[in-house]
Amino acid sequence: MNLFFIINILQYFIIIIPVLLSVAIFTVFERKVIGYTQYRQGPIRVGFLGLLQPIADGLKLLIKEPITPINSNFLMFTSAPIITLLLSLINWSLIPFDYGSVLSDLNLGILFILGISSLGVYGVIIAGWSSNSKYAFLGALRSAAQMISYEVSIGIILITILLPVGSLNLTDIVLAQKDIWFIIPFFPIFILFFISSIAETNRHPFDLPEAEAELVSGYNVEYSSVGFAFFFIGEYANIIFMSALNSILFLGGWLSPFYLFDFLEGPVIFSIKILIFIFIFIFVRAILPRYRYDQLMSLGWKVFLPLSLGFFIFYYGFLLSLNIL
């Protein structure tokens, strides 16, 4: 039993370490893409073409003094970034990088992912409340309302995707796309899901919890040093995870687009698809202005929720008429 536990822990670290390295590379990639979009160079000083900038940023955060507000709840203030980071990394144990290359191939994988994603609200709320700061608390309330609002649409969209699959297992979802990727028949809900993914990860143009002009830095305004780094890593790990989930649900996961590239099927094809979604995440941040908060909530409850419900009823009726369910 002890050996089995140790092996599982080692396998989990084999997944998590590349994810953490990807977060570091992601920061440079993002600053480079936004720089070129805005006719700037981005990081160029640290290392070749600025590629060592994440190491410098990480060392800076590690050696900074951790400051705790006097009137804050120390235990909850300290635990909030840890909760956020752990919850952002747990879901990676369910991601299949190839057929059979998954740490935990749960039959209820989608349900588990929804549950863990919902728990992410607690890290944000605890951070805002325990800081004893009005700015942090307002940012936490904004973030919680935003995440809960768009999780409703994401849940309905996932149910629609699962109708022709008949399984909550991520591997089964990928194998169901051998003949045709779901992005083709489900293109309208793919657009809804991707935009909801941006809102769920608090990314621009939906980064209202961190609106600098209004809230200084939102729920993490009182954090410095390692605490801020944990929030930062958790946010970027969530972006990479949502890119992986979009790839699995709509682009066939590790499956190649053409039979000519069958020899690349597996982690290579899967990584390329994740990079495409990450680039779109960054490009959206570079070109779009920020929404107002009332516009964000109206979009979630008055547009996305009715549309997702309508598409669910449409696809259910269509598949039922073809006797595919």
C-alpha positions in Angstrom: 0.0 0.0 0.0 2.8 2.4 0.9 4.7 1.6 -2.4 1.5 2.1 -4.4 1.0 5.5 -2.7 4.6 6.6 -3.4 4.3 5.5 -7.1 1.1 7.6 -7.5 2.8 10.6 -5.9 5.8 10.3 -8.2 3.5 10.0 -11.3 1.6 13.1 -10.2 4.8 15.1 -9.9 5.8 13.9 -13.4 2.7 15.7 -14.6 2.8 18.7 -12.3 6.5 19.7 -12.9 6.0 20.2 -16.7 2.9 22.2 -15.9 4.8 24.5 -13.6 7.6 24.9 -16.2 4.9 25.6 -18.8 3.6 28.4 -16.6 7.1 30.0 -16.5 7.4 29.7 -20.3 3.8 31.0 -20.7 4.7 34.3 -19.0 7.5 35.0 -21.5 5.4 33.9 -24.4 2.5 36.2 -23.3 4.7 39.2 -22.9 6.4 38.6 -26.3 3.1 38.1 -28.1 1.5 41.2 -26.5 4.8 43.1 -27.2 4.8 42.3 -30.9 1.0 43.0 -31.1 1.7 46.5 -29.7 5.0 47.1 -31.6 7.2 46.5 -28.6 9.9 43.9 -28.0 8.9 42.5 -24.6 11.5 41.0 -22.3 15.0 41.1 -23.9 17.5 41.7 -21.1 17.6 38.5 -19.0 19.0 35.6 -21.0 18.8 35.0 -24.7 15.8 36.9 -26.1 14.7 37.4 -22.5 13.9 33.7 -22.0 15.3 33.6 -18.4 12.9 36.4 -17.3 10.6 34.0 -15.4 13.6 32.8 -13.3 14.4 36.4 -12.4 10.7 37.1 -11.6 10.5 33.9 -9.5 13.6 34.7 -7.5 12.4 38.3 -6.9 9.2 37.0 -5.4 11.0 34.4 -3.3 13.3 36.9 -1.7 10.7 39.6 -1.1 9.5 40.0 2.5 6.1 38.4 3.1 3.9 41.1 4.5 0.7 40.2 6.5 -1.8 43.0 7.4 -2.1 43.5 11.1 -5.9 43.1 11.3 -6.1 40.1 8.9 -6.9 36.5 9.9 -3.5 35.0 9.6 -4.5 31.4 9.2 -7.0 32.0 6.4 -4.8 34.7 4.9 -2.0 32.2 4.6 -4.1 29.3 3.4 -6.0 31.1 0.6 -3.1 31.1 -2.0 -2.2 27.5 -1.1 -5.8 26.4 -1.7 -5.9 28.2 -5.0 -2.7 26.7 -6.2 -3.6 23.1 -5.1 -7.0 23.3 -6.7 -5.6 24.5 -10.0 -3.2 21.5 -10.1 -5.5 18.7 -9.0 -7.5 18.6 -12.2 -4.3 17.8 -14.2 -4.4 14.2 -12.9 -7.5 13.6 -15.1 -6.1 14.9 -18.4 -5.4 12.1 -20.9 -2.3 13.1 -22.9 -2.6 9.9 -25.0 -4.6 6.7 -24.9 -3.9 5.2 -21.5 -1.5 8.1 -20.6 -3.6 9.5 -17.7 -3.0 9.3 -14.0 -6.6 8.9 -12.9 -9.0 7.8 -15.6 -12.2 8.4 -13.7 -15.6 7.5 -15.2 -17.0 10.6 -13.7 -14.1 12.8 -14.8 -16.1 15.8 -16.1 -18.1 15.8 -12.8 -14.9 15.8 -10.8 -13.5 18.7 -12.8 -16.7 20.7 -12.3 -16.5 20.1 -8.6 -12.9 21.1 -8.2 -13.4 24.2 -10.4 -16.3 25.2 -8.2 -14.2 24.9 -5.1 -11.7 27.4 -6.6 -14.2 30.2 -5.6 -13.3 29.5 -1.9 -9.7 30.4 -2.4 -10.7 33.8 -3.8 -13.3 34.5 -1.2 -11.1 33.6 1.7 -8.3 35.8 0.3 -10.5 38.8 0.0 -12.3 38.4 3.3 -9.2 37.5 5.4 -7.2 40.5 4.1 -9.6 42.9 6.0 -9.4 45.3 3.1 -12.4 46.8 1.3 -10.6 46.7 -2.1 -9.7 43.0 -1.7 -13.2 42.0 -0.4 -14.9 43.8 -3.3 -12.6 42.1 -5.8 -13.3 38.7 -4.1 -17.1 39.3 -4.4 -16.8 40.2 -8.0 -14.7 37.2 -8.8 -17.0 34.8 -6.9 -20.1 36.2 -8.7 -18.3 36.0 -12.1 -17.1 32.4 -11.6 -20.4 31.1 -10.4 -22.3 32.9 -13.3 -20.2 31.4 -16.0 -20.0 27.9 -14.4 -23.7 27.5 -15.0 -23.3 28.0 -18.8 -20.2 25.8 -18.8 -22.2 23.0 -17.1 -25.0 23.1 -19.6 -22.6 23.1 -22.5 -20.8 20.1 -21.1 -24.1 18.2 -20.8 -24.7 19.0 -24.5 -21.3 17.6 -25.5 -21.9 14.5 -23.4 -25.2 13.6 -25.2 -23.6 11.8 -28.2 -20.8 10.4 -26.1 -22.8 8.8 -23.3 -19.9 9.0 -20.8 -18.3 11.4 -18.4 -14.9 9.9 -19.0 -12.4 12.3 -20.8 -10.8 9.4 -22.8 -14.2 8.3 -24.1 -14.9 11.9 -25.2 -11.7 11.9 -27.2 -12.4 8.5 -28.8 -15.9 9.6 -29.8 -14.2 12.2 -32.1 -12.3 9.7 -34.3 -14.5 10.3 -37.3 -15.3 14.0 -36.7 -14.2 16.5 -34.2 -17.0 18.0 -32.1 -16.0 21.6 -33.1 -17.7 21.0 -36.4 -21.2 19.9 -35.3 -21.0 21.9 -32.1 -19.4 25.0 -33.3 -21.9 27.5 -31.7 -21.5 26.0 -28.3 -17.7 25.8 -28.8 -17.7 29.6 -29.1 -19.9 29.9 -25.9 -17.6 27.5 -24.1 -14.4 29.2 -25.1 -15.7 32.7 -24.1 -16.9 31.2 -20.8 -13.5 29.7 -20.3 -12.0 33.2 -20.5 -14.5 34.5 -18.0 -14.0 31.5 -15.7 -10.2 32.1 -15.5 -10.7 35.9 -14.9 -8.8 36.8 -18.0 -9.0 39.9 -20.1 -11.5 41.2 -21.2 -13.3 39.7 -18.2 -10.6 40.4 -15.6 -12.9 42.6 -13.5 -11.8 41.3 -10.1 -8.4 42.7 -10.9 -9.4 46.0 -12.5 -6.4 48.2 -11.5 -8.2 51.5 -12.0 -10.9 50.6 -9.5 -9.6 47.9 -7.1 -5.8 48.4 -7.3 -5.3 44.6 -7.8 -8.5 43.0 -6.6 -8.6 40.1 -4.1 -4.8 39.7 -4.0 -4.0 43.3 -3.4 -2.6 42.6 0.2 -0.4 39.7 -0.9 3.3 39.8 -1.7 6.2 37.4 -2.0 5.2 33.7 -2.2 1.5 34.3 -1.6 1.2 36.5 -4.7 3.3 33.9 -6.6 0.9 31.1 -5.7 -2.1 33.1 -7.0 -0.1 34.0 -10.2 0.9 30.3 -10.8 -2.7 29.1 -10.1 -4.2 31.6 -12.5 -1.9 30.6 -15.4 -2.2 26.9 -14.6 -5.9 27.3 -14.9 -5.5 28.9 -18.3 -3.4 26.1 -19.6 -5.9 23.6 -18.1 -8.9 25.2 -19.8 -6.9 25.2 -23.1 -6.3 21.4 -22.6 -10.0 20.9 -21.8 -11.1 22.9 -24.9 -8.8 20.7 -27.0 -10.2 17.5 -25.5 -13.9 18.5 -25.8 -13.8 20.0 -29.3 -10.5 19.2 -31.1 -10.1 15.5 -30.5 -7.5 15.7 -27.8 -4.4 13.7 -28.9 -6.1 12.7 -32.3 -4.4 14.1 -35.4 -6.5 16.2 -37.9 -5.4 14.2 -41.0 -4.3 10.6 -41.5 -1.0 11.8 -42.8 -0.1 12.9 -39.3 -1.1 9.7 -37.5 2.5 9.1 -36.5 2.4 12.4 -34.4 -0.8 11.3 -32.5 -0.3 11.6 -28.8 1.3 14.3 -26.6 2.8 16.2 -29.6 -0.5 16.8 -31.4 -2.2 17.5 -28.0 0.5 20.1 -27.1 0.1 21.9 -30.4 -3.6 22.2 -29.8 -3.1 23.6 -26.3 -0.6 26.1 -27.7 -3.1 27.3 -30.2 -5.7 28.0 -27.5 -3.1 29.7 -25.3 -2.1 32.0 -28.2 -5.8 32.9 -28.6 -6.1 33.6 -24.9 -3.1 36.0 -25.2 -4.3 37.6 -28.4 -7.7 38.3 -27.0 -6.0 40.1 -24.1 -3.9 42.2 -26.5 -6.7 43.5 -28.8 -9.9 43.8 -26.7 -10.9 46.5 -24.2 -12.2 45.5 -20.7 -15.9 45.0 -20.1 -17.8 46.9 -17.5 -18.9 44.7 -14.6 -22.6 45.1 -15.3 -22.0 44.1 -19.0 -20.1 41.0 -17.8 -22.9 39.8 -15.6 -25.6 40.7 -18.2 -23.6 38.7 -20.8 -23.5 35.6 -18.5 -27.1 35.6 -17.3 -29.0 37.2 -20.2 -27.1 35.9 -23.2 -25.0 32.8 -22.4 -27.4 31.0 -20.1 -30.4 31.3 -22.5 -28.2 30.4 -25.5 -26.7 27.4 -23.8 -30.1 26.2 -22.8 -31.5 26.7 -26.3 -28.6 24.8 -27.9 -29.0 22.0 -25.4 -32.7 21.6 -26.3 -31.9 21.8 -30.0 -29.1 19.2 -30.0 -31.1 16.9 -27.7 -34.1 17.0 -30.0 -31.9 16.6 -33.1 -30.0 13.6 -31.7 -33.2 12.0 -30.4 -34.8 12.3 -33.8 -31.8 10.5 -35.3 -31.9 7.8 -32.6 -28.3 8.5 -31.6 -28.8 9.0 -27.9 
